[in-house]
Amino acid sequence: MNKNLKTAFFALLGLCCLQMQSQTKQNLTQYVDPFIGTGFHGHVFMGANVPFGGVQLGPVNISQGWDWCSGYHYSDPTIIGFSHTHLSGTGIGDLGDFLFMPAIGKVNLKKGTAKDMANGYISGFDHKDEVAKPGYYSVILKKNKIKAEMTATERVGFQKYTFPASDQSHIVLDLVEGIGWDRAVDTYIKVKNDTLIEGYRFSKGWAADQRIYFAAILSKPAKKIQLYDNTKEMINKVVSGDSAKAVIHFATSKDEVIKIKVGISPVSTENALMNIKKEISGWDFEKVAAQADEKWNKELGKIAVKSADPAKMKIFYTALYHTMIAPSIFNDSNGDYYGTDKQVHRAAGFTNLTTFSLWDTYRGANPLFTLTQPEKVSDMINSMLAIYKESGHLPVWHLMGNETYCMPGNSGIQIVADAYLKGIKGIDGELAFEAMKATAMQDDRGVNFVKKLGYIPGDSLRESVSYGLEYAISDGAIAMVAKKMGKTEDYNYFLNRSKAYKKYYDPSVGFVRAKLSDTAWRTPFDPFKSIHEKGDFSEGNAWQYTWLVPQDVEGLIALLGGEKPFTKKLDTLFTISGDMGAEASSDITGLIGQYAHGNEPSHHITYLYNFVGQPWKTAEKVRYIVDNLYSDKTDGLCGNEDVGQMSAWYVWNAMGMYSANPYNGVYCIGSPSMDESVLKLADGKTFTVKALNNSPKNIYIQKATLNGKEYSKSYILHADVMNGGELVFTMGDKPSKSWGVAAKDRPYSAK
Amino acid sequence: MNKNLKTAFFALLGLCCLQMQSQTKQNLTQYVDPFIGTGFHGHVFMGANVPFGGVQLGPVNISQGWDWCSGYHYSDPTIIGFSHTHLSGTGIGDLGDFLFMPAIGKVNLKKGTAKDMANGYISGFDHKDEVAKPGYYSVILKKNKIKAEMTATERVGFQKYTFPASDQSHIVLDLVEGIGWDRAVDTYIKVKNDTLIEGYRFSKGWAADQRIYFAAILSKPAKKIQLYDNTKEMINKVVSGDSAKAVIHFATSKDEVIKIKVGISPVSTENALMNIKKEISGWDFEKVAAQADEKWNKELGKIAVKSADPAKMKIFYTALYHTMIAPSIFNDSNGDYYGTDKQVHRAAGFTNLTTFSLWDTYRGANPLFTLTQPEKVSDMINSMLAIYKESGHLPVWHLMGNETYCMPGNSGIQIVADAYLKGIKGIDGELAFEAMKATAMQDDRGVNFVKKLGYIPGDSLRESVSYGLEYAISDGAIAMVAKKMGKTEDYNYFLNRSKAYKKYYDPSVGFVRAKLSDTAWRTPFDPFKSIHEKGDFSEGNAWQYTWLVPQDVEGLIALLGGEKPFTKKLDTLFTISGDMGAEASSDITGLIGQYAHGNEPSHHITYLYNFVGQPWKTAEKVRYIVDNLYSDKTDGLCGNEDVGQMSAWYVWNAMGMYSANPYNGVYCIGSPSMDESVLKLADGKTFTVKALNNSPKNIYIQKATLNGKEYSKSYILHADVMNGGELVFTMGDKPSKSWGVAAKDRPYSAK
């Protein structure tokens, strides 16, 4: 080749590569609308993060209250600043660490009030001035016309502020402010030099003893950095106590941009700084935002769906996005983490995670991850096993090194079991079994009564029925694992305990209810009655909880008198109404009769029809829920997002299936609302679900083929999905009275 | 050589070596009696440790109260167990971490009471059954006839229990118990296997947030290890909460020995275990005890004294021993430590220390260390500079990562200054100056008034006079350093502040007193009056505090009207008596007139006579104190040991000198009570002080020679000591009216 030819060749080659790249580049983030779920009781996080990222950098409103659990609710037109940690979808507010707020003019050290914005750093904003997309958030702060933009990596928040011209531009860092229950107990800021500050914020809240460190690098040397203990200025370059604040001063020209990179660490400021160095070199904000977008695209790309309805695309990918806010990274880029034993563990061989809302997520989100996130599941299980090793039991509701013991049961057990049974790599099976068993044998939280009496007396523990039913689910999981491992004695013991749900069922009323002794039930009894946190049920009533036996649906059917009475009662559930009482849990939302889609104990119930050979009823219910209880509006979630579970339910069901049993690998088939869903599995295989002739009316499966062969079962096995292939449904507007009806075609709890 | 000859030769060689070794081996620990100071208000630590060791392993009595600040008081015939951390000589009780107690028969999980020993693990003991020597402690526990022995390394406590025959032998580990103000807030024990447990104890006390981890290795596999949350047994191998306890069970044959090695760490259980592995391999208890004895001998050997009076040898070496309990190691064998910024610092380049009782020790103990422990001084200063870097100021009274802000002043300043001015190696001079200045410029604790008004108004701060006088001492130190560094502006500023003592002096009464404004004094005024913690003086009265100007004795003399009135008032101090009032501090003990040797503000006063050319008066006073206010009995200290200061005063004065000015390197000469004292300096040189013709009556120096030349000064410079040599005094029973009298021979504050 001569030189010109050579140049041309390489230019061409480059062009080809570029094109190929752009062809493979997906743009699924375009469908994500982070505002979905920021209204009503969704409680989702608003701001910039990467999938499962440790940093959730976003705005904080001034309001506090149940609907501000994430710090942001669509109804609130104020911002007090941008903080680096947020919960998404919980029913309790916490976190909100490291609040930064830019301003000009007079320095306000306090946030102020919504009514008197002049005397605080608070600002108003308009939703029209907001841009929110995966990995990016921006807003114009009305008070000072400062544009705030943010993006993030796993452990670093990247802020970009565009200032007006002013020699009194400044950024307030307020370590006092937190969200919800959070209260700072020990704060610390140190000025290292005019572009670097570091510190920590220890707080008390839902997480009783939360500790988080930061390092912040400025893109431009500060003119001056003042430190304050509340409002008292420090002479030195360090402030400690419970009220540390910093004011970072700049002189800015018109539209001058000041950027800040804030690394966070559960271990030390040193590690926080290291995290910045590892994750963001330089100051190219747009590049980091583009990388965040790419990370989201990569994860969202694990399920490629097709729908002619743009709203459905938006709902689906926003749901998928919302399943990947947490469990979130809780370690440093070198593997260091802070354990629940309150020690720093160095260079762990897994990515330690936190924010385990397990009572919610064991139902749908965790099983979904076994398909789409096998490596992340390995990290989740290893994080949970580390918690076991450090505390003696698997997590219940774990938050940043703290056990909150929120919600009944030991839901960690079934998540570990599911991962083990599905052969997720990188899990020590013997340790996993030890952890499950030890957790199930603790004497705490009513298990002592399970061991002694086989049930939890209603007077010994609040929400005793819910505890008892949840434990039985976990016990069934241990039994399955024990069986697989050949541990016969354990298998028999836990299998027996998994039947404990029968003890709470009173045939004279036809419901589960609080058992006081071997011969006595709590009276009076009302199957509609719910008493939040102080009754016999957790966020529910007897109507809702009677069905909570995913581990033994066959046994439940028998208990309720056989298929006919079972089906009749199930039909009634979706139509009956009654008074839940004045003290009912506000978590019971999304009602269809007494079925409550807004809360987790109901999430598997629609699929019980498959067990009695009436899959068309499942189809009717799930299509109704998919089409009516989810929307692309800010109030698009009918209850708390619950850290991904509400959205995971949607993702499963839009594809046409659900993990009604959370650990046996038998996915019940509902009614696919997507025309096509392609699961891109880790080993490169794909599993495609097609819905031919699908429409809002054609919700009933008429027939199906798996890899070209007729498929009449109303469930699909995890193993079949993992093998890859194609499941093709033909839809119609009338129930098929043959597909999924025969006994052999029904799903099963255990075999 | 033939074979026999060869054998004989090596046998002989071996013998020679052995002999040489035994010749160089000192046995100074024989003079140490750890019981001195365990009675009256001495508050010294009783138990096993190595010099400056992080572990202080010793018995804890059941009594709590002021005289049990170290956990042990000679009056108490009970033991509730043996814990691994203790304070020595403080006025506030704290620590007592990791309490182990052996027993047989019924398991008691609570300590019980002195009256009902049967229902607790408490036992009685007799002093005749105790052996205490440096690095070793043993006692026979009367209740179960168990012999308990203990020794230690820097970070590991080594327990040895000799049990009777019993299949119910056990050892209780109680993490609830602590000493004094200490209260466990978070405890944790984990059984790793049948010979290893680990955990931590976080507590609240004088140190507001104390965190310490442990690992314990058993010499014999336990039959069973039970864990308890208070009295509730745990099923799993982990217990957390605020009441963790463990019971370690053994079956023992008659006289069977069970040993435990307990490593402690401020960082993690992993490091605690590492500390054991680094410091004690194997189970040879006697060897470890012998090594501890050797370590003490090595440190005690840095001053070789001779006295015909065995009691004096005992008092001297016990005093020297007591100066080396703290500052104690607060790091791990790999250099890791937990900083006052609540972060783990890895592999620091110095040995981090804690228990800085600086208001006490800056006077005599720290200057003594500059002669005998230059490397340790480097560690002390670097630990203090780390505290500055982490908290913005030098320590005040620092305990295990916590600033207690106990006692007036910023005494850390003069200690850093002293080390810098004496050229101690391994100190960053610029950082040291920055730290001193930043500390002196804080707005806290009255310094804001010093900066603004030049004095602290009496109504703005309790103990304002003491604060003001202490700050002036620190300011003088900074001035000296600034001068040496050529920082003229700083020199002038701080020199001026060092004269602030004049502001508190009211010539109309002839004393320092609380100044309310530029024109008003606090009335009524009574120079004898002391009000503990709520008055104008800290643990003292105007009689005692008026002399607290070691940085400018010449100025004080002028202030009091010149040498004559000054001397007259000083004479009066030692004879006058008056009513200190009902609220007087119990720290004011060891009175000679109003001179209070039991507390620190008096410690330099006897030497003020040297400044007016009357060294014989100094001699009279110091010999009286040495001979009468120290003894070899349990009540041998006339006040709190104060973490080495009371003993350091003795060590200095027995040699015949004292650091009356704590940082200018001018050591005043008093009256050597030892016939000979040889300081073995770090570079191999020696400095010998001889007292010829010395006797209890011959207390007056008649003449002196330094390295053979006549020496008439009543002081010796640090530099002269460090050069090595010999200072020979000839003593007599009458004051010499020439030695040390001339103006040129008097010590000076600053030149």
Boltz contact constraints between the chains, C-beta under 6 A:
constraints:
  - contact:
      token1: [A, 235]
      token2: [B, 441]
      max_distance: 6.0
  - contact:
      token1: [A, 235]
      token2: [B, 442]
      max_distance: 6.0
  - contact:
      token1: [A, 235]
      token2: [B, 443]
      max_distance: 6.0
  - contact:
      token1: [A, 236]
      token2: [B, 392]
      max_distance: 6.0
  - contact:
      token1: [A, 236]
      token2: [B, 438]
      max_distance: 6.0
  - contact:
      token1: [A, 238]
      token2: [B, 391]
      max_distance: 6.0
  - contact:
      token1: [A, 238]
      token2: [B, 392]
      max_distance: 6.0
  - contact:
      token1: [A, 268]
      token2: [B, 343]
      max_distance: 6.0
  - contact:
      token1: [A, 343]
      token2: [B, 268]
      max_distance: 6.0
  - contact:
      token1: [A, 344]
      token2: [B, 344]
      max_distance: 6.0
  - contact:
      token1: [A, 391]
      token2: [B, 238]
      max_distance: 6.0
  - contact:
      token1: [A, 392]
      token2: [B, 236]
      max_distance: 6.0
  - contact:
      token1: [A, 392]
      token2: [B, 238]
      max_distance: 6.0
  - contact:
      token1: [A, 438]
      token2: [B, 236]
      max_distance: 6.0
  - contact:
      token1: [A, 441]
      token2: [B, 235]
      max_distance: 6.0
  - contact:
      token1: [A, 442]
      token2: [B, 235]
      max_distance: 6.0
  - contact:
      token1: [A, 443]
      token2: [B, 235]
      max_distance: 6.0
